[in-house]
Amino acid sequence: MKARFKYRIYPTPGQKHRLAKLFGCVRVVWNDSLNYCNELYKKGNKKPSNAELQKIFITQAKKTENREWLSVVSNIPRSAIFE
């Protein structure tokens, strides 16, 4: 039997702002990764591992000018939100 829990949170204005930044970064990384995987699929190649995707779209992306703002958001969401 699986238990299911439902939670409701009431973030402060500062927490709302940090959550929006975090989710915005997650959305961009997800969309970039999805686009990359779709292109590989069209070419008949296999999907890369999650570790490879993280290396390309998070670690390496933070070092580029277009995505350096990804470094602003904490890689540990809990600490970024509840500070």
N, C-alpha and C positions, 0 to 999 in steps of 0.2 A: 504494500500500500504506500502510495506517495502522498506526502503532506504538502499542502499548498498554503502559503501565507500571503496576505495582502497588506501592504504598508502604505501609509500616506505620509509625506513629508511636507513641512512648511519651512522652506529655506528663507533665510534673511535676504535682503536685497543684495548684499555682497556675495552670498553663496549662490544666488540666482545668476549673477554676473559670471562667477567662476564656472558654474555648471554650463552656461551658454558657451563660454570659450572652450571648455573641454569637449562638449558635444559637437561644436563646430569643427574642431580639429579631428575628432573621430570620424565625422562625416567625410571630410576631405580625404583622409587616409583610406577610408573604406572605398570611396568612389574611385580614387586612383588605383587601388589594388584590383577592384572589380573590372575596371577598364583594361588594365594590363592582362588579367586572366582571360577576359573575353577576346582580346587580340591574339593571345596564345592559342586559344581554342579554335579561332577561325583559321589559324595557320596549321592546325592539326597537332600542336604540341601539348604536352602534359602540363597540368596545373603545378606551379611551384609549391614547395612546402610552406607552411606558415612562417617558419624561421626565415626562409628566403624572402618572403614578402615583407616581414618586419624589417629585415636588413635594408631592403631597397626603399620602402616607403615610409620608414620612420627614421632609422639610424642614418642612412645616407641622405635622405631628404632634408634633415635638419641642417646639413652642411651646405646646402645650396641656397642661393639668394632667394629663389621663389618660395621656398618652404622653411626658411630659417625661423619664422614665427612659431613653428611647431615646438621649438625649444622653450618658449615662454610658459607653456602649460606643463604642469608637473606630470611625470610619468606614473605617479602614484595618486590616483584621483582622490582617495580618501583624505590624504593630507592637504591636498590643494583646496578642497571644499570646506573642511572644518577648521581651518586655521583661524 
